[in-house]
Amino acid sequence: MKIVLNEEEKNQISSQHEEIDSRIFNFLMRRIKKEKRKLGSDWDDFKPIEVTEYTFEGLPGFGFNSFYSSKKNIENNIFRMLVEGDVIDFWPYDLDERDPKRMKIVKTVRKFINFILTD
């Protein structure tokens, strides 16, 4: 049995299977700066806590750290930065969950977060 798809169905299927938006991923990767800091002192036998701070060059106020921030807060902060920086022109959570445009942006940001937090 052979299934025949028209052009619209082919485009819809291929757009749903696209992994990430490379333009946004590269935008985030070019601007991210990572810095390790030690909180506390090494007095007596106490070891200071190491915290990794992430900032975005040229975009103050959108940074986060690896100690206090949850992935969901980081994701929302990055979406806010992308909207306010005119990189994207919509708020991803305002769209339907199955909207291919929304899915692509969310996958891109989540892949970016996972990538930088595993380094």
KAQUIVEN-V698023 format. One record per backbone hydrogen bond with DSSP energy under -1.0 kcal/mol. CO is the residue of the C=O (numbers start at 1). NH is the residue of the N-H. Records with the same first field share a line. If there is no record, write none. Layout:
CO=NH ; NH
This chain:
6=10
7=11
8=12
9=13
10=14
11=15
12=16
13=17
21=25
22=26
23=27
24=28
25=29
26=30
28=32
31=57
33=55
35=53
37=51
39=49
43=46
49=39
51=37
52=66
53=35
54=64
55=33
56=59
59=62
64=54
70=74
71=75
72=76
73=77
74=78
75=79
76=80
77=81
78=82
79=83
80=84
81=85
82=87 ; 88
83=86
91=94
96=99
99=103
100=104
101=105
102=106
103=107
104=108
105=109
106=110
107=111
108=112
109=113
110=114
111=115
112=116
113=117
114=118
